[in-house]
Amino acid sequence: MRRFCGAAGASFYMLLDAAAEPNAMTQVVVSNWPYDAVLAVGSDGLAKMAEGTGGTFLGTSPRPWHPQTFAKLLECKEIAILAGYGQQELFSLTLAAGGRRYTVIFSAGAPGRINTNVLRRVHMACCYVLSHFENGQAAGRDAPLSARERECLFWVSEGKTAEEVALILEISANTVNSYVAHAIQKLAASNRAMAIATAIRRGFI
């Protein structure tokens, strides 16, 4: 996110996870905002900012928050505090990934510093990175294998013997073979090679 921020000419960034559950607190995924600025905006302000009102959707031209729109999200005092921390031009980009909605805010200390042409490409890149992350998380959540079974199967797929895997993971060779056997059974495979191929195809290892 820091790289995207710099490429667009922004000074600050904040990625918000707009929770789907009612009354759930908006989560700050990553940010380089000064802590006092986050504290000044507060959880209610972050929730309003995450709603995406006046924000830019993928495929449309990025535009900064209009002062009137921004005034509906935050109090005058909060807006003044943000300006004091060098955040006078703010862009809100709406992102969708893995069935979840995110909002990323890029800001700068003066109007015109953020390159909207670059920001449009950054918008697409953010969606891609988040989708990749969400897909990886989903694969991990849906995997029938335990973490240890995935580890053992991964090292076996790398050509390691049971003894070598045991040394790497600091467990016995018999335990390694047991984990691999369980993985074969869970994946409905007939042998190790088939289990490894299935695990790779389904994104488990």
N, C-alpha and C positions, 0 to 999 in steps of 0.2 A: 504493500500500500504506500510505503514511503517513496518507492520508485515512481509509482503512478502520480503521486502528488507532485514530485519534483518535475516530472516530464510535462505536466500541465501548467507549471508555473505557479502552483499554489504553495502556500506556506503551512497550512494545517489540513488535517484530514480526520474524519471520524466515521467509522462504520458501525451502524446501529442495526440490531436484529429486532425487527418489528414483530413482537410476539403475537401469535394469532389468538391466544387465549384472552378472554375478557379480563380486565383489571390486572393483567400480568405486567410486571415491570419491564420496560424496554432495556435490553442488554446492550452495553457498549462492547463490541467485539474487539476493536482495536482503535487507538486514537493517539495523537500527539498533542492534543489540546492541553494547555496548562490546567492543573488540577483546580485552581481557583475559578477558572472559566466554567469548567464542568459543574462545580459546586454552585456557581451563581445561576446557571440555567436550571439546575435541579431535575429531579426525575420527571416531573410534570412537563417541563419544557422539552426534555429529551423525547418524551412520548409524542408531543405535538410535532416536533421536528421529524420524527420517524414516520409520521403519518403520510408524508409525501406531498402535503398540500403545497401547490406551487412548484413542485419538483419536476424533473425531466425524466421522461420515460425513454427506454431504449428505442433508437430509430428517429428520435426527434432532436432538434437542435438545442444544445444546452443553453440555459438562460439563468442568470442569477435571480435569487429571490427578490421580488419586487418589494420595496419598502412597506407598502400597504399590506402585502401578504405576510411579511415578516412580523409586522406589528400585531397581526392576529395570532401569531404563534407565541411570541414572548412579550413580556412587559418592557416598557421603555427603559427601565433601569437595567434589565438584563441585556438588552441590545447595546446599551451604552458600555456595559462592562466588557462585552465581546469586542466592541470597537476599540476599547482601551487595550485589549490583548492582541490587537492587530488583525481583527477579523471584521472587515468592513464590506467585503464582497463575498457572498456565500452562494455556492451552487449545491443543490440537492439532486442527487441522481437515484432513481428508483431501480432496484435490482431484484430479480427473481431467480431463485435457484433451489432445486430440489423440493419444490412445493412451499418454500418459505419466501418471505419478502424481506428485503434489506433496504436500508437507505444509507448511502455514503455521502458525506458532506465535505466538499473541498472549499477552502476559504483563503483569502489573501487580504493584505492590509490596505489595498487601494484598488479602485475599479480599473479594469482593463489589464490587470496583471496575469489573469488566468487565460490561457489560450483555448478558446472554445473549440477550435478545430482539433486540437490534440485531445481535449477533454472528451470529445465525442468518441474517439478511439479508445480512450481510457475507460469510458463507460462500458464499451463492449468487452474490453479485457477484464474488467472487474466481474462482469457476468460470467465470463468463461472460467475464471479462477474459482469463483464461488461454486459454480456448477460442478467443477471437477472435485472440489473439496466435499461438497454435499454427496456426490455419488460415491466417493471413497468412504465417507461416514456410513452411508446406507449399506454399502457392501459389508462393512465391518459389523453393523448391527444385525444384518440378515444372515451372516455366516453361521452355519451349524457347528462349526469347529471352535474349540476353545483356543485361547491365545497360545497355549503350549503346543497344541496339536498343529496349529498353523506354523509355529516356529520350527518344529521338527520336520514337517513336510517341506517347508521352504529349504532348509539346509540339505535335506535329502535330494531335493530337486537341483541343488547346486553341485551334486555329485559327492557329497560327504557320506562317509560310512556312519553306522550307528555309534561306533566308538568315537569318531571325530565330533559328531553332533553332541555326544555326551560330554566331551571335554569342553566344547564351546558353551553349552548350557549348564554345565556343572551338575549334571544328573547322571544316572547310570545308563549303560547301553540298553539294559533290559527295559528301563522306563521309556527310553526313546522308541524302542520297538513297539512298546505298548501304545504310546501316543499315535504312532504311525498306523498301527492296526485299527485303532479306534477311528482315525480319520478315514481310512479305507472303507470301514463299515458305514460311517455316517454319509459318505459321498456315494454309497452304493456302487463302489468300484470293485473290480475283480483282482486288482493288483496295485502295486505302488505307482507304476507308470500311469495307469489310468486315473488313479486318485490325484496325482500331480497335475495331469492334463485338465481334469475337471476343475480342480482348485484354481488353476491359472485362468481358465476360461471364464469362471464365475467371479474372478477378482478377489479370491480369498487369500492368495499369496502373490 
